[in-house]
Amino acid sequence: MRPIIQLFGQILAPTARRFYRALDNPELMQTSVKREICDRLIKSEYGKTLGIHSVDDWLRVPIVDYDALEPWLNAKQQQIALTPEPILFYEKTSGSSGAVKWIPYTQSLRRSFNQMFCVWAHDLIVHGPKFSTGKLYACISPQLNIADSQTLQNDLDYLDGWLRWFLRPWLVMPNKLNRLHDSNLFKHQLALALLEAEKLEIISIWSPSFLQVHLKYIQENQDLLRKELHNRISHHRLQLLSESNIPWMQIWPNLKLISCWDSANAADQAQGLRSQFPGVLIQGKGLLATEAPITIPLIVAGGCVPVLDEVFFEFEDDAGSLYALHELSTGKEYTIILSQKGGLYRYRIGDRIWVTHYYRQTPCLEFLGRHQAVSDLVGEKLQETFVNNALTMLNLQETNFKSLMPIAEPPHYILLLDSAKETPELIAEQLDRLLSESYHYQRARAIGQLAPPEVLISNEIPEILVSHRIHTGSIWGGIKHPILATSPISNELLQKLNLEIAQK
């Protein structure tokens, strides 16, 4: 198998070489990409309405968010006013707040994701662990809502057909995937597929919590799984499945890489995977959005480099000034405005980054979180960065999951944790003290507008949240758990959480 992996690396090498040349001159490459994207805009009805005739008119293109573009989308139509290129499909976003957004995908946009994957895979083959089996599990989410069956099911669906064909023999796939519309059945079939894959080397997922949910399912259903796998896996591996704490590294002794989100809201959960899988490279996905591939994690770069040959970037600082990619300063924070090849032009995606360092002549970017994530029940205006710092000060070393959520009636906050040494009451007191360092929060507490915060602790909380989000239309594999939720928690979800705690 190793020669085939080396052959794959050789196939990817020309794409990687072109990308590295682009990193040596980001200004030149971004100028070229901007011109190509502007040519598409000029040919679109949207561009004609704006009166865009050449790249010199670029600054006349308004900076927009999804709400501003929604009237132009005509969701689920094959031809839309934003691009002259046909729409292959629409992909549903699975963000942590706000209404569902449908992003149109063209062949050119899919090719942008394909190019990003090729550069990433080449870097892993050349600079990463020495892969030998090539056995890969790529995130698959069941289509629980059959009406959404035209959306993507796994992260290989972002790739061109030739690459999916090439990778198909190495994939670990649940049995009868297209017929799995029940979450418990999906978990069971995926558990069987993963446990049979003794030579599994790579796990590629979106949220680390997705893997945690399935590890927990295996742990809690050992007897049932052992029965079904009795004649399908070795006696030694069956014995491992009978242990009170399953030794995951012995279940998958060839595992070398877990690719997942590992920054901002996902940082704690990714750290949990690092403790469960010592010696395995837990590599962050970089900033990969439904709207566009934004950064690629490269071992050789020591960070995440922007996909500068497929996406045109503009960056806004806190003063509202705009910068080109090559103008960014190390250590500074910016919000991203992107233009891509699927019909989004000068699109304010809402993500905030900071510049960690430069690789070659190009800045490396780290995802910080959503721009201006603010919760405001009664005027307290809690910001995500402030809340994240406060939760860090709690020093919850045994906690791999934490999320602060507002409750509308009576107005107060509830901190959800998967585990903790301290009692909920003690943590709630400390949290209230730390949040009171915000003037508006302290004032709301002092005059009785906000009740004291609560703390709920249970290792079932992440799965309860996932289940709730699935049944409200989110895609399982891409569910994000915010450090700070900006919309009040529903009564239905709160009842589920309180019921779980009461049963403990």
N, C-alpha and C positions, 0 to 999 in steps of 0.2 A: 504493500500500500504506500510506503514511503516514496517510491519512484513516481507514483501517480500524483502525490502531493507536490513533489518537486516540479512535475510537468505543469500542474495547475499554476504554480508560482511563475513559471516561464511564460505561460499564456497571459498572465496578468502583468508581467514586467513592462511591456510598452506603455500601458495605461499609467502605471506608477511612475515611469520615467518622465512622461509628459507632465504629470502633476508636480513632481519635484522641480522641474524647470519653471513651472508657474510660480512656485514658492520663492524662486530667486528674483522674480520681478512682479510683485503683486499689483503694482500700479498699471503696468502694461496689460496684464491678464484681466484685471477688473474692467479696464477700458474696453477691451474686446468683448467681454461678456455683456457689459452694459449696452454696447451697440447691437449685439445679437438680440437681446431681450427687447430693446427699443424697436427694432425692425418688426418684431411680432406685434408689439403694441400698436404701431402705425397701421398695420393691416387689419386690426380688430375694430369692431364697431365702437368699443370703449375709447380707443385711441382717436378715432375720427371725431367722436363727440367732444373730446378734450382739445381737438385741434392740434394734435401732435404730428409734425411733418418730418422731423429729423431728431437726432440725438441732442442737438442744440436746444431743443424744447424740453429737455428732461425735467428741469425745475418747475415747469408748468404742470407736471403730473402731481396731483395732490397726494399727500401722505394719508393713508386710510387704514381703518381697521375692518374687521369682518362685516360689522353692521352696515358700513358705508358701501361695501361691495355686494351685499346680499341681493339688492334689487337687480343686479347684473348677472346673477348666477343662473336663474331659471333651473333650480336644482333638479338633477337627474336627466337633463336634456343632453343630447349628444353634441350639440353645437351651441355655444354661448357667446355673448358679445365681448367677453374678455380676451378671447384668443381665436385666431383663425384656424387653429389645429383642433381636430375632433377630440371629444372627451372619451377616454376609455372607460372610466368609472368614477364614482365619487367615494371618497373615504371620509368616514365620520370621525371627528375629533373626539378624544376622551379626556378632555381637561377636567380639572378638579372643581371648576365652578362655571356658571353661565350656561346658556342654552347650547344645544348641539349645533355644531357647524359642519357643513358638508364641503369638502375641499375637492375641486375637480382635478383629475389626473389626465394628462396627455402623455403621448409616447415620449416626448422630450423630457417631461418631468420624471417619468419613470427611469429614463436613461440617466438622469442626474443622480438618482438613488443608486442605480447600477454602478456608475462610475465610482461613487463613494465607497461602495462595498468592495469593488476590485482593489482600490488603493489600500483599504483597511486589511483585506485578506492577504495581500502581498506583503505588507509590513509584518503581519503575524507569522507568515511562513518564513520570512527572511530573518526577523529579529526576535520572534516570540519563542514559545516552547517548541520542542522538537516533536511535532505531531507524527504519529505513526499509523493510527487506524483511520483517522479522518471521520469517525462516527460523530454525527452532529444532531442535536435537537434544537430546532429553531422555533421560537415562540409560536404557538398555535392557540387561538382562542375559539371556543365553540360558538356557533351562531345561534345563541339562545333566542334571539328574535329573528325568525325565519324571513320576515319582511326585509331584513337588512342583508340578505344572503349575497348581495353583489359587492359587499365591502371586502377588504382584505382579511384573510384568515391567519396568515403568518408572515414573518418579516422577510421571507424569501419571495413573497408575492410582489415586493417592491422591485424585483430584479427582472431583467430581460429574459425572454424565453430560453435562449441558449444556455444561460448561466443556471437557470432553474433545472434544465435538463441535465447539465453536467453534475450538479450537486445532488440530484434526486437519489442516486443509489446509496449515498452516505447518510440519508436522513432517517431519524427515528420518528416514526409516525404512529399515532393511536389507530387502532383498528376501526374501520368504517367511519372515518373522520366526518364525512359529509352528512352522516345520519345522526350525529351527536348534537342534540339540541337541549339536553338536560345536563346541568352543571355537575351533579353527582356522578352521572354515567361517564361524563367526560373525564372527571378526576380519576375514576376507576380505570378507564381504558388507558389514560396517559400513565398512570402508575404502573400498569402491567407492561406497557411499551418501554418505559424507562428502566424498569427492573430487569427486563429481558436483555437490555442493551449493555452487556457487561463491558464492551469495548468503547463505551461512550467517552469521547474526548472533549467535546465542546458543547456547552449549553449557551444558547443565545436567546435572551429574553428581554423584555422591556423593564418592567418593574421587578425589583428583587422580591417583593411580596408575592408575586405570582409563583415563584419557585418555593417560597416558604409554605404557601398554602398546600402545595402538592407533597412536600416532604412531611408535613403534618398529617396529611391524609394517609400516607404510607405508614407512618408511625402508629396511627390510631386504628388501622385496619390490617394489621400484620397477619392475623389468623386467616382471614378471608383471602388475602393475596397469596399467602403460602399455599393454600389449597388449590387455587387456580394455577399456580406456577409449579406445582409439584413435579411434573414431568417436563418442564420447559426451561428450568435453570438448574445449576449444579446444587448438590446437597450442601456444599459449603455455604453458598449464598442463601439457601433456604434457612440455614442455621443463623446467619447474620440477621435475618428478618425476624428472628424470635427474641432478639436481645431487647432489654427494656429501653436502651438508648441506641438506636441503630447507628453503627459506625459507617457513615456515608462514604468515607474515603475507601473503605473496603468493599462497599457495594459497587462503586465505580472506580476501580484502582487506576484506570487509564485517564481519568478526568484531569485536564490541564488548563482549561479556560472556561470561565463563566463571564459572558458579556452581558452587562445590564446597566441601567442608570445607577450612578453612584454619587451624584452631587445633589446639593440643595435638599429637597424633601426626601430623597432616596438614600442619603448618606448613611443614616443609622442602619437601615435595612441591609445595605450593601456590606457594612461592617459586620453585621450578624453573619452573613454568608462567609466572610473571611475567617471568622472564628470556627465555623462549621466545616470549612474546607481548607485547612492549612496546607500550604504548598501549591494551591491552585491559583492561577492568575485571575483575580477578579478585576476585570477591566471595564471602566466606565464607557458607556456608549458615546460619550460626548453629547453635543446638543443636536438631537435628531427629532424633528417635529413632523407632524402630519403634513404641514404646509411645504416643507423643504428640508433637504439635508443641509445642516448648517456647519457642523464641525466633525472632524474625523479624529479619533484617538490614535496616535501613532507612537509606538514604543521608541522609535528612533528620534522623535521630536521631543520626547519627555512631556507631552501634553497633547492638547487638541488643536489641530490646525483647521482653519475655515475651508469650506469647499469653494474656493475662490474661482475655479474654472467653470462652475455651473450656476452659481448664484451671485447676483450683484448685491453688495452690502453697503449700507449707510449706517452710521452710528451716531446716536444723540446723547450728549452729556446732560447733566442735571440742569445746566443753564439753558438748554435748548439749542445749543450749537451742533451742527452736523459735521461729521468727519468721514473721510474715505478710509478704507481698510489700512492702507500704508501710513496713515497719519495718526494712528492710535498710539497712546502712551502707556508704557508698562506700569502696572499698578493702578491704573484708572478704571473706573466703572462706566459702562455705557448701556443704552438700550438699543436693540437691533431693529432696523428697518430693512426689509429685504425685497428683492425682486427676483422672481424665478420664472421657469419656462412653462408653467402651467396656467398662467393668466393672472397672477398676483403681482402687482407693480407698486413699489414704494409702500409695502404692507407692514404695518406696525404689529409685529407678532406678539409683543408683550413680554419678551424674554430679556433678562438683564444679565450682562456678562462683565467679567473683569479680565484685563490683559495680564497674563502670568509672566510671559517672557516672549522673546522672538526666536523663531527657528528659521534658519536661512535669513530671508529678508521679510518674513511674514509673522505677524503677531499670533501667539497661541491664546485661545480664549477659554475661560472656564465659566460654566453656567452658574449663576447665583440664585436665580429664582424668577418669579414673575414680577414685572414692574408694577409698583404701587399696589401690591396686594394689601388691602386695608379692610379691617372689620370695624364696623361702626354701628353699634346697636343704639346708643344714647348720646353719641358725641365723643366717645372715648378714643376713636381713631387709632386703633392698634395696628401697627405696621408689621409686616412679615419679618423684616430684618430684626426689629426690636424684639419680637416674640421669640425668634430663633435664638437670639443672644440670651434672653431670659431663661429659656429651657436649657441652654447649655450651662448656665450658672447653677441650675438645680443639681448638676453632676449625677445624673441618673445612669450610672455605669452599666447596670444590667439591662437597660432598656434598649430595645432595637426598633421600637415603634413609638412615636409620639405625635399627637395632633391636637391642637387647641381649637375647639369649636364653639361658636356662639349659640346661645339658647334665647329665644325671643321672650318666653313667658315663664317665670319672671326673668328679666334680662340679666344674664350672667354667662360665664364661660365654663366649659367642661373640658378637662384635659384627659385624653384617652391614652393609656399606656398598655403595652403588652406584658410588662413585668417591672417590678421595682422592689428594693429591699425595704424602703420606708413605708409607713402606713399612708393611706390616701389622705388622711386628715393632716398629717405633718407636711406632705408635699403640697397640699392645697394652701396651707398657711405660708409656706415659703414662696409659692407661686404668686400669691396675692401681694406679698411684699415686693417681689421683683417687678411685677406688672405696675405696681404703684409708683415706680420710678418714672413712669410716663405721667405727665401732669394731668392730661385729660382723663386718663383712667383713674388716677388718685382722686380727682375732683368728683367723678361720677360715683365712686365708692363712698366718698365722704358724705355726699348729700343723699345717698340711698338710691341713686338711679340704677346702680348695678349691685346685685347680690354677690356674696363671696363666691369664688370659683369652686367647682367640684373636681374631684379626680376619680376616674374609674380605671381599675387595673384588672386585666384579664388577657390571657394569651389567645382568647377567642376573638378579641376585638378586631384585629385585621381582617379575619375571614368574614365577620359579620358585616363590616363596611364593604368588603368586596361583593358579597352576596347582594347587599342593598343596591350598590351601584350597578351591578349587572341587571337587576330587575327594573332599574330605571333607565336602561338603554345604553350603558357604557360597554365598551369592548374590554373583556376580561384582562387580556394580557397587557393592556396599556393603561390600566387604572393607576392614577397618581393619588397619593395620600398627602394632602397639604399640611405643612407645619401649622399654618393658620388658615382655617376655612373662613371665607368671607360672607357666606350665606348661612342663616340660622339652620340648625339641625332640625329635621322633620320630627314630628311627634312619633310617627311610626318607627323611625330608626332609634329614637331615644328609648322607646318602650322595649325594643329588642335588646338594646345594650343594658338597660336596667334589669331586664329579666335574666340575662346571662349572669350578671353580677349576683343577683339574688339567689341563683341556683348554685353558686359556688359554696 
